[in-house]
Amino acid sequence: MAIRVIRTKEDPALREVALEVKKITPQIKKLLDELAETMYDAEGVGLAAPQVGIAKRLIVIDVQDENGLLKLINPLIIARKGRETTPEGCLSFPGVAGEVERDETVTVQATDPDGNTVQICASGLLARAFQHEIDHLDGILFVDRVTSLRIAENSEAGREEV
């Protein structure tokens, strides 16, 4: 496996709309593994393929809950409920954090690496991570949604704190 370089700030790859994955190939599975390895190496809780310069609808998330590591293909939010504002950070914006309003609960439908359709209803950090990473697939960055922005004094805020 390989740890990928995470694109930062104004890298044009972060603004691209990712393309649907039409077929799960060994290369797609390998890319999901590399995304996970890169996310863990950067001490984040989520990572989307566009963050490593690949315009495909792939995300990985691990918020250290009962779901464990989620590797999702073509994720889509199919239901939303409530609103809340909490702090977020992003691996593509190290040292920057801010308050972001998002849905409190979401249901996400996606395909897993084995080709199964999965539906996950999430609240709290997992719901926030889903929305944050799916935004990346649409070329939307957390700084586009932030209501108040702050520059961190230490590297801890550079972690994906969704």
N, C-alpha and C positions, 0 to 999 in steps of 0.2 A: 504494500500500500504506500500511499504518499500523502504527505501533508501539503495541502494546496496553499497558495498565497491568497489571503483575503484582500479583496479590493477595498479601497478606502475613499472616503469623502466624495470628491467630484469625478471619480472614475466613471466614464460613460457606460460601462457594463452594468452599473448599478441602476441605471435608468431604463434599461431595455426591458421590454415585456417578454417574459419567457414563453417559449413554445411548448405546446402540449406534447407529452411523450406518448407516441403511438404504439410502441412495442417495447416490452421489457426484454432487454438483451443483457448478456453478461457484462457489457460495458456500462450499462445503466446501473446494474447491481454494484459493480466496482466503484462507480462514481458515488453512489450512496454511502458505501463503506468509507471512501476517502473524505466525503463531507463530514461523516461522523468523527473520523479520526482528527480532522482539522478542527472541528467544533470543540472536541475534548482538549486538544492541544492548546487552544486559545482560551479555555476555561469558560466557554459560552454555554447557553442552554438551547440554542437553535442556530441553524445555518441554512441558507437557501443557495441553490446552485448559482444564481447570478452574482452572489457575493464572491465567488471564485472565478467569475468571468464566463460562466456557462449558462446560456439562455435556454434552460430547460426547466420545466415545472417539477422540481424536485426539492424537498426539504427534509431536514433531520431535526428532531427535537428530543431533548432529554431534560426534564425538569426534576429528575430524581424522585419520581412518584411511582405508584404501582404500575403505570404504563411502561416504564423503562424507556429504552431508546425506540423512538418512532422514526421509521424511514418511509416517507410517503411520496407517492407519484401522483401528479395532477390533483393536488388537494383543492377542495372547494368548500367554502362556508355555505351551508344549506339552511341554517337557522341561527337566529341571533336573539338575545334577550338582555335587557338592562344596559346601563352605562355606568362606568366608573373611571376615575382618573387616578393613575399611579405612576411612579417613576419608571423610566425605561432607559436602557443604554443599547448600544449596538456595536458588534465587533467591527463594523465598517466605519465607525466613528469613535475610535479609542479616546478616552478621556472626556467624552461628552455624555451628559445625561439630561433628561428632562421629563416633565409631566406630560402624559399622553392620555387622552380620553379614548376608551375602547369599549366594545361590548363586554358585558360582565360574563355572559355565558354564550358559547357558540357550539354548534354541531358541525363537524367537518366530515366530509365524505372524500375518500381517496382510494387509491389502489396501493396495496403493499407490494414488496418485491416479489412475492410469489404469485401475483396476479389476482389476489382476492380483493373484493371491494370491502372497505371497512368504513364504519361510521363511529365517530368518537364525539361524545358530548362532554364538553369541558368548561370549567370555570376556573377562576383564580389565575395562577401563573401559566397553566397550560393553555387556557383560552387566550391569554395575552400573547403567548409565544406563537400560537397558531396564526393570530391576526398579523403579528409582526412579520413572520416569515412569508405568509401568503402575500402581504403587501410587497415584499421584495420581488416576488414573481411578477408583479404588475408594475414594477419600476417605481414604487412608492417607498420613500424612506421615512424612518421615524421622525426625522427632523422636519418633514413636511406636515406632521400631525402634532408636533409638540406645542404645548400652550405656554410653557416657561422652560428656558434652556439654561444649563449651567455647565461650566467647564470644571472638571474634577481636579482636585489637588493631588490625587494619587491614581495609580493605574487600576485600582479596583473598579472604578466607574466605567472603564473601558470595556468591561465584560458585558456580555449580552444579558442585561438585567431585566428582561421583559417579564 
